[in-house]
Structures are given as structure tokens and as C-alpha cells.
Amino acid sequence: IREDGSMKITGFETVRRNWSTLAKDVQQEVLRLVLNGENDEAITYVKKILKELKEGKIPITDLILRTQITRKLSDYSSIGPHVRVAQQLAERGEKIVPGMVVEYVIEKGSGSVGDRARLPQEVVEYDVDYYMKHQIIPAVESILSLLGYTENDLISGTKQQGLGQF
């Protein structure tokens, strides 16, 4: 943390494009709180965000994932969510070129993540479990594990006690 209160962050999700704005913001806020010794507030904050996510209160715009197309669509052997969305755009007549960044949201439903990747404006209901388990929890897990919290503690809302705490 700099003297002006800003943070310089490297190596975390906050600097990666393929993480949602929500995951980046949550990670940055948890880092700020923990670095300021506000551990309980950090846990409370994460639980509040998870509750809002479960209640559908998080705007779709905060859940957009961005991934770069690195080659021609025909050269992809593995079809990830960004490639699937790019293929849909190409079918609509949009020109897809290497270097282009594709934006998508994972919608609630069955099938693979790629099958559920949608353009943000087409999403009816986002996949809460995906965003909890693949965005929010991973973004803060390494930080909060140092405080003794696990993924289950954050999702369940309670913290398990070890034998040493009795």
C-alpha cells in the first residue's frame, strides 16, 4: 500500500483480463482490508458479496469475462467459452480476427461452460455457482487461507474450528 492509499498489485487476478470486474474488485478490497489489519471486515465483505451474488443483485456488467482470440477460429482444436462466443459472432457476420477480445457471461443452465457462454446482452440469468467457485472464491482464497478460512467457511457462512481452538 502506497502512502496515498493506492495499491500496486502484480501476479493477482486484478491484473488479468479473463477475470470478471467483480472478482478483481473483491480481491482488491480484501487485500486492502487485510493489509490494513481488518481481517474480520474482509471476511464479512466476501460473505456479503457472495450473498448478493446468490440473490441475483450483481449486475451482469460486473460479471463479464474477457478473453483474447489468439488465432483464426478454424485453428482452435479446443473450443473454450470465448471461442464459442466468437463463433456465434462470426455466424452473425461479424469479422473475428486474432487479437480481438471477446466478452461473455456464463449463463445458468446445463452443459459445459462453453455451451453456457453468452454475449452479455443475451444473458437471462447468470450461473451463481460458476461465479462463486471459479471467480470470487479463487480470487480471495489464497489471501483468506492465511487467516485460516477455507472455501466452505465462506460459502457456508461459518468457520470450522480446529482442535487447537478448544
PyRosetta script that sets phi, psi and omega in degrees:
from pyrosetta import init, pose_from_sequence

init()
pose = pose_from_sequence("IREDGSMKITGFETVRRNWSTLAKDVQQEVLRLVLNGENDEAITYVKKILKELKEGKIPITDLILRTQITRKLSDYSSIGPHVRVAQQLAERGEKIVPGMVVEYVIEKGSGSVGDRARLPQEVVEYDVDYYMKHQIIPAVESILSLLGYTENDLISGTKQQGLGQF")
pose.set_psi(1, 129.9)
pose.set_omega(1, 178.8)
pose.set_phi(2, -81.4)
pose.set_psi(2, 166.6)
pose.set_omega(2, -179.6)
pose.set_phi(3, -58.4)
pose.set_psi(3, -31.8)
pose.set_omega(3, -179.3)
pose.set_phi(4, -81.8)
pose.set_psi(4, 2.5)
pose.set_omega(4, 178.0)
pose.set_phi(5, 92.8)
pose.set_psi(5, -9.1)
pose.set_omega(5, 178.3)
pose.set_phi(6, -78.9)
pose.set_psi(6, 162.1)
pose.set_omega(6, -179.5)
pose.set_phi(7, -121.9)
pose.set_psi(7, 144.8)
pose.set_omega(7, 171.0)
pose.set_phi(8, -104.0)
pose.set_psi(8, 120.4)
pose.set_omega(8, -175.3)
pose.set_phi(9, -122.5)
pose.set_psi(9, 129.1)
pose.set_omega(9, 173.8)
pose.set_phi(10, -133.6)
pose.set_psi(10, 147.4)
pose.set_omega(10, 175.3)
pose.set_phi(11, 79.8)
pose.set_psi(11, 4.1)
pose.set_omega(11, 178.2)
pose.set_phi(12, -111.1)
pose.set_psi(12, 171.3)
pose.set_omega(12, -178.3)
pose.set_phi(13, -60.7)
pose.set_psi(13, -24.0)
pose.set_omega(13, -177.8)
pose.set_phi(14, -60.2)
pose.set_psi(14, -19.7)
pose.set_omega(14, -178.7)
pose.set_phi(15, -105.7)
pose.set_psi(15, 3.4)
pose.set_omega(15, -179.2)
pose.set_phi(16, -100.4)
pose.set_psi(16, 143.1)
pose.set_omega(16, -176.2)
pose.set_phi(17, -76.4)
pose.set_psi(17, -32.4)
pose.set_omega(17, -173.1)
pose.set_phi(18, -85.9)
pose.set_psi(18, 24.2)
pose.set_omega(18, 173.1)
pose.set_phi(19, -116.7)
pose.set_psi(19, 143.5)
pose.set_omega(19, -179.0)
pose.set_phi(20, -66.9)
pose.set_psi(20, 157.3)
pose.set_omega(20, 175.2)
pose.set_phi(21, -57.5)
pose.set_psi(21, -39.4)
pose.set_omega(21, 179.6)
pose.set_phi(22, -59.8)
pose.set_psi(22, -48.8)
pose.set_omega(22, -179.2)
pose.set_phi(23, -61.3)
pose.set_psi(23, -42.3)
pose.set_omega(23, 179.1)
pose.set_phi(24, -63.7)
pose.set_psi(24, -46.1)
pose.set_omega(24, -179.2)
pose.set_phi(25, -64.6)
pose.set_psi(25, -41.9)
pose.set_omega(25, 179.7)
pose.set_phi(26, -64.0)
pose.set_psi(26, -45.0)
pose.set_omega(26, -179.9)
pose.set_phi(27, -61.7)
pose.set_psi(27, -43.1)
pose.set_omega(27, -179.1)
pose.set_phi(28, -64.6)
pose.set_psi(28, -41.0)
pose.set_omega(28, 179.9)
pose.set_phi(29, -68.0)
pose.set_psi(29, -40.7)
pose.set_omega(29, 177.9)
pose.set_phi(30, -63.7)
pose.set_psi(30, -42.7)
pose.set_omega(30, 176.7)
pose.set_phi(31, -59.3)
pose.set_psi(31, -46.7)
pose.set_omega(31, -179.8)
pose.set_phi(32, -59.4)
pose.set_psi(32, -47.7)
pose.set_omega(32, -178.9)
pose.set_phi(33, -62.9)
pose.set_psi(33, -46.5)
pose.set_omega(33, -178.7)
pose.set_phi(34, -65.3)
pose.set_psi(34, -42.9)
pose.set_omega(34, 179.9)
pose.set_phi(35, -65.8)
pose.set_psi(35, -22.1)
pose.set_omega(35, 176.5)
pose.set_phi(36, -95.0)
pose.set_psi(36, 9.6)
pose.set_omega(36, 177.2)
pose.set_phi(37, 75.9)
pose.set_psi(37, 16.6)
pose.set_omega(37, -178.7)
pose.set_phi(38, -100.6)
pose.set_psi(38, 60.9)
pose.set_omega(38, -174.8)
pose.set_phi(39, -63.5)
pose.set_psi(39, -44.8)
pose.set_omega(39, 179.9)
pose.set_phi(40, -62.4)
pose.set_psi(40, -39.2)
pose.set_omega(40, 178.6)
pose.set_phi(41, -65.0)
pose.set_psi(41, -35.6)
pose.set_omega(41, 178.6)
pose.set_phi(42, -63.3)
pose.set_psi(42, -44.8)
pose.set_omega(42, 179.0)
pose.set_phi(43, -64.4)
pose.set_psi(43, -45.1)
pose.set_omega(43, 179.0)
pose.set_phi(44, -59.6)
pose.set_psi(44, -41.8)
pose.set_omega(44, -179.6)
pose.set_phi(45, -62.5)
pose.set_psi(45, -46.7)
pose.set_omega(45, -179.6)
pose.set_phi(46, -62.6)
pose.set_psi(46, -43.9)
pose.set_omega(46, 179.7)
pose.set_phi(47, -62.6)
pose.set_psi(47, -36.9)
pose.set_omega(47, 177.6)
pose.set_phi(48, -64.1)
pose.set_psi(48, -44.4)
pose.set_omega(48, 179.5)
pose.set_phi(49, -63.9)
pose.set_psi(49, -44.5)
pose.set_omega(49, 179.2)
pose.set_phi(50, -61.5)
pose.set_psi(50, -39.0)
pose.set_omega(50, 178.4)
pose.set_phi(51, -64.3)
pose.set_psi(51, -45.7)
pose.set_omega(51, 178.8)
pose.set_phi(52, -62.2)
pose.set_psi(52, -38.4)
pose.set_omega(52, 178.2)
pose.set_phi(53, -62.6)
pose.set_psi(53, -47.6)
pose.set_omega(53, 179.4)
pose.set_phi(54, -61.9)
pose.set_psi(54, -33.2)
pose.set_omega(54, -178.3)
pose.set_phi(55, -84.8)
pose.set_psi(55, -0.4)
pose.set_omega(55, 179.0)
pose.set_phi(56, 74.3)
pose.set_psi(56, 21.7)
pose.set_omega(56, -176.3)
pose.set_phi(57, -89.2)
pose.set_psi(57, -6.4)
pose.set_omega(57, -179.4)
pose.set_phi(58, -85.3)
pose.set_psi(58, 126.9)
pose.set_omega(58, 179.3)
pose.set_phi(59, -64.6)
pose.set_psi(59, 143.1)
pose.set_omega(59, 178.3)
pose.set_phi(60, -53.1)
pose.set_psi(60, -37.0)
pose.set_omega(60, -177.5)
pose.set_phi(61, -61.0)
pose.set_psi(61, -26.1)
pose.set_omega(61, 178.6)
pose.set_phi(62, -81.4)
pose.set_psi(62, -8.0)
pose.set_omega(62, -176.1)
pose.set_phi(63, -108.3)
pose.set_psi(63, 2.8)
pose.set_omega(63, -178.2)
pose.set_phi(64, -65.5)
pose.set_psi(64, 132.0)
pose.set_omega(64, 174.2)
pose.set_phi(65, -103.3)
pose.set_psi(65, 143.2)
pose.set_omega(65, -178.8)
pose.set_phi(66, -126.4)
pose.set_psi(66, 125.1)
pose.set_omega(66, -180.0)
pose.set_phi(67, -136.9)
pose.set_psi(67, 138.4)
pose.set_omega(67, -177.1)
pose.set_phi(68, -83.6)
pose.set_psi(68, 138.7)
pose.set_omega(68, 171.1)
pose.set_phi(69, -81.5)
pose.set_psi(69, 122.7)
pose.set_omega(69, -173.6)
pose.set_phi(70, -102.5)
pose.set_psi(70, -9.6)
pose.set_omega(70, 179.6)
pose.set_phi(71, -153.9)
pose.set_psi(71, -179.6)
pose.set_omega(71, 177.1)
pose.set_phi(72, -64.0)
pose.set_psi(72, 144.9)
pose.set_omega(72, -178.2)
pose.set_phi(73, -56.9)
pose.set_psi(73, -36.0)
pose.set_omega(73, -179.1)
pose.set_phi(74, -68.7)
pose.set_psi(74, -15.8)
pose.set_omega(74, -179.4)
pose.set_phi(75, -88.0)
pose.set_psi(75, -6.5)
pose.set_omega(75, 179.4)
pose.set_phi(76, -80.4)
pose.set_psi(76, 124.5)
pose.set_omega(76, 174.2)
pose.set_phi(77, -92.3)
pose.set_psi(77, -30.5)
pose.set_omega(77, 176.6)
pose.set_phi(78, -105.1)
pose.set_psi(78, 125.9)
pose.set_omega(78, -175.2)
pose.set_phi(79, -101.6)
pose.set_psi(79, 95.9)
pose.set_omega(79, 177.1)
pose.set_phi(80, -82.6)
pose.set_psi(80, 177.2)
pose.set_omega(80, -178.3)
pose.set_phi(81, -56.9)
pose.set_psi(81, -42.0)
pose.set_omega(81, -178.2)
pose.set_phi(82, -66.8)
pose.set_psi(82, -35.4)
pose.set_omega(82, 178.3)
pose.set_phi(83, -69.4)
pose.set_psi(83, -41.2)
pose.set_omega(83, 178.9)
pose.set_phi(84, -59.3)
pose.set_psi(84, -45.8)
pose.set_omega(84, 179.9)
pose.set_phi(85, -67.0)
pose.set_psi(85, -39.8)
pose.set_omega(85, 178.0)
pose.set_phi(86, -62.8)
pose.set_psi(86, -38.4)
pose.set_omega(86, 176.8)
pose.set_phi(87, -62.7)
pose.set_psi(87, -40.5)
pose.set_omega(87, 177.9)
pose.set_phi(88, -62.8)
pose.set_psi(88, -41.2)
pose.set_omega(88, 178.4)
pose.set_phi(89, -64.4)
pose.set_psi(89, -40.9)
pose.set_omega(89, 179.4)
pose.set_phi(90, -63.4)
pose.set_psi(90, -39.2)
pose.set_omega(90, 178.2)
pose.set_phi(91, -63.4)
pose.set_psi(91, -26.2)
pose.set_omega(91, 178.6)
pose.set_phi(92, -85.8)
pose.set_psi(92, -1.3)
pose.set_omega(92, 177.3)
pose.set_phi(93, 100.0)
pose.set_psi(93, 2.3)
pose.set_omega(93, 178.8)
pose.set_phi(94, -78.5)
pose.set_psi(94, 143.5)
pose.set_omega(94, 179.2)
pose.set_phi(95, -83.1)
pose.set_psi(95, 124.6)
pose.set_omega(95, 180.0)
pose.set_phi(96, -111.8)
pose.set_psi(96, 123.8)
pose.set_omega(96, -178.0)
pose.set_phi(97, -130.9)
pose.set_psi(97, 152.4)
pose.set_omega(97, 175.6)
pose.set_phi(98, -55.9)
pose.set_psi(98, 138.6)
pose.set_omega(98, -177.7)
pose.set_phi(99, 100.1)
pose.set_psi(99, -18.5)
pose.set_omega(99, 179.5)
pose.set_phi(100, -69.7)
pose.set_psi(100, 141.6)
pose.set_omega(100, 177.4)
pose.set_phi(101, -101.9)
pose.set_psi(101, 127.0)
pose.set_omega(101, -179.5)
pose.set_phi(102, -102.2)
pose.set_psi(102, 133.9)
pose.set_omega(102, 178.3)
pose.set_phi(103, -106.9)
pose.set_psi(103, 136.4)
pose.set_omega(103, 179.8)
pose.set_phi(104, -155.7)
pose.set_psi(104, 164.8)
pose.set_omega(104, 177.3)
pose.set_phi(105, -130.1)
pose.set_psi(105, 145.6)
pose.set_omega(105, 178.1)
pose.set_phi(106, -89.7)
pose.set_psi(106, 118.5)
pose.set_omega(106, -176.4)
pose.set_phi(107, -89.5)
pose.set_psi(107, 152.4)
pose.set_omega(107, 176.5)
pose.set_phi(108, -66.1)
pose.set_psi(108, 143.2)
pose.set_omega(108, 178.3)
pose.set_phi(109, 151.4)
pose.set_psi(109, -168.6)
pose.set_omega(109, -179.8)
pose.set_phi(110, -105.6)
pose.set_psi(110, 167.7)
pose.set_omega(110, -178.5)
pose.set_phi(111, 99.7)
pose.set_psi(111, -179.3)
pose.set_omega(111, -178.1)
pose.set_phi(112, -71.7)
pose.set_psi(112, 166.0)
pose.set_omega(112, 176.8)
pose.set_phi(113, -58.7)
pose.set_psi(113, -40.9)
pose.set_omega(113, 178.5)
pose.set_phi(114, -60.5)
pose.set_psi(114, -38.4)
pose.set_omega(114, 178.9)
pose.set_phi(115, -67.5)
pose.set_psi(115, -24.6)
pose.set_omega(115, -175.9)
pose.set_phi(116, -102.5)
pose.set_psi(116, 3.0)
pose.set_omega(116, 177.5)
pose.set_phi(117, -74.0)
pose.set_psi(117, 128.0)
pose.set_omega(117, -177.5)
pose.set_phi(118, -134.0)
pose.set_psi(118, 156.0)
pose.set_omega(118, 170.2)
pose.set_phi(119, -62.9)
pose.set_psi(119, 140.8)
pose.set_omega(119, -176.2)
pose.set_phi(120, -50.7)
pose.set_psi(120, -40.0)
pose.set_omega(120, -177.4)
pose.set_phi(121, -72.4)
pose.set_psi(121, -10.7)
pose.set_omega(121, -179.4)
pose.set_phi(122, -99.3)
pose.set_psi(122, -6.2)
pose.set_omega(122, -175.3)
pose.set_phi(123, -76.7)
pose.set_psi(123, 127.8)
pose.set_omega(123, 177.2)
pose.set_phi(124, -90.9)
pose.set_psi(124, -47.1)
pose.set_omega(124, -179.8)
pose.set_phi(125, -146.3)
pose.set_psi(125, 126.0)
pose.set_omega(125, -179.2)
pose.set_phi(126, -78.5)
pose.set_psi(126, 159.7)
pose.set_omega(126, -178.3)
pose.set_phi(127, -85.3)
pose.set_psi(127, 100.7)
pose.set_omega(127, -177.9)
pose.set_phi(128, -57.1)
pose.set_psi(128, -47.3)
pose.set_omega(128, -177.6)
pose.set_phi(129, -60.9)
pose.set_psi(129, -42.0)
pose.set_omega(129, 178.8)
pose.set_phi(130, -59.3)
pose.set_psi(130, -49.3)
pose.set_omega(130, -176.4)
pose.set_phi(131, -69.1)
pose.set_psi(131, -31.6)
pose.set_omega(131, 175.9)
pose.set_phi(132, -69.4)
pose.set_psi(132, -51.4)
pose.set_omega(132, -170.1)
pose.set_phi(133, -85.8)
pose.set_psi(133, -18.6)
pose.set_omega(133, -177.3)
pose.set_phi(134, -119.3)
pose.set_psi(134, -2.5)
pose.set_omega(134, 179.3)
pose.set_phi(135, -128.4)
pose.set_psi(135, -66.6)
pose.set_omega(135, -172.4)
pose.set_phi(136, -68.7)
pose.set_psi(136, -55.6)
pose.set_omega(136, -177.3)
pose.set_phi(137, -59.1)
pose.set_psi(137, -50.7)
pose.set_omega(137, 179.0)
pose.set_phi(138, -60.6)
pose.set_psi(138, -30.4)
pose.set_omega(138, -179.1)
pose.set_phi(139, -68.0)
pose.set_psi(139, -28.0)
pose.set_omega(139, -176.2)
pose.set_phi(140, -116.7)
pose.set_psi(140, -10.4)
pose.set_omega(140, -173.2)
pose.set_phi(141, -58.5)
pose.set_psi(141, -44.5)
pose.set_omega(141, -177.9)
pose.set_phi(142, -66.7)
pose.set_psi(142, -31.2)
pose.set_omega(142, 178.7)
pose.set_phi(143, -74.2)
pose.set_psi(143, -49.9)
pose.set_omega(143, -174.8)
pose.set_phi(144, -75.2)
pose.set_psi(144, -21.4)
pose.set_omega(144, 176.8)
pose.set_phi(145, -64.8)
pose.set_psi(145, -28.6)
pose.set_omega(145, 176.4)
pose.set_phi(146, -65.9)
pose.set_psi(146, -21.5)
pose.set_omega(146, 178.3)
pose.set_phi(147, -95.5)
pose.set_psi(147, 2.4)
pose.set_omega(147, 177.8)
pose.set_phi(148, 91.4)
pose.set_psi(148, 12.7)
pose.set_omega(148, -179.8)
pose.set_phi(149, -98.9)
pose.set_psi(149, 145.5)
pose.set_omega(149, 177.8)
pose.set_phi(150, -114.7)
pose.set_psi(150, 172.1)
pose.set_omega(150, 176.2)
pose.set_phi(151, -56.5)
pose.set_psi(151, -44.4)
pose.set_omega(151, -179.6)
pose.set_phi(152, -61.9)
pose.set_psi(152, -37.3)
pose.set_omega(152, 178.2)
pose.set_phi(153, -60.5)
pose.set_psi(153, -40.7)
pose.set_omega(153, -177.1)
pose.set_phi(154, -73.1)
pose.set_psi(154, -39.9)
pose.set_omega(154, -178.2)
pose.set_phi(155, -75.0)
pose.set_psi(155, -42.3)
pose.set_omega(155, -176.5)
pose.set_phi(156, -78.5)
pose.set_psi(156, -24.0)
pose.set_omega(156, 180.0)
pose.set_phi(157, 89.8)
pose.set_psi(157, 1.9)
pose.set_omega(157, 177.2)
pose.set_phi(158, -126.0)
pose.set_psi(158, 160.5)
pose.set_omega(158, 179.1)
pose.set_phi(159, -114.1)
pose.set_psi(159, 128.2)
pose.set_omega(159, 177.4)
pose.set_phi(160, -73.2)
pose.set_psi(160, 145.0)
pose.set_omega(160, 178.0)
pose.set_phi(161, -102.3)
pose.set_psi(161, 138.7)
pose.set_omega(161, 174.6)
pose.set_phi(162, -85.3)
pose.set_psi(162, 169.1)
pose.set_omega(162, 180.0)
pose.set_phi(163, -59.5)
pose.set_psi(163, -31.9)
pose.set_omega(163, -178.5)
pose.set_phi(164, -67.9)
pose.set_psi(164, -13.0)
pose.set_omega(164, -178.3)
pose.set_phi(165, -94.4)
pose.set_psi(165, -0.3)
pose.set_omega(165, 179.3)
pose.set_phi(166, -88.1)
pose.dump_pdb("model.pdb")
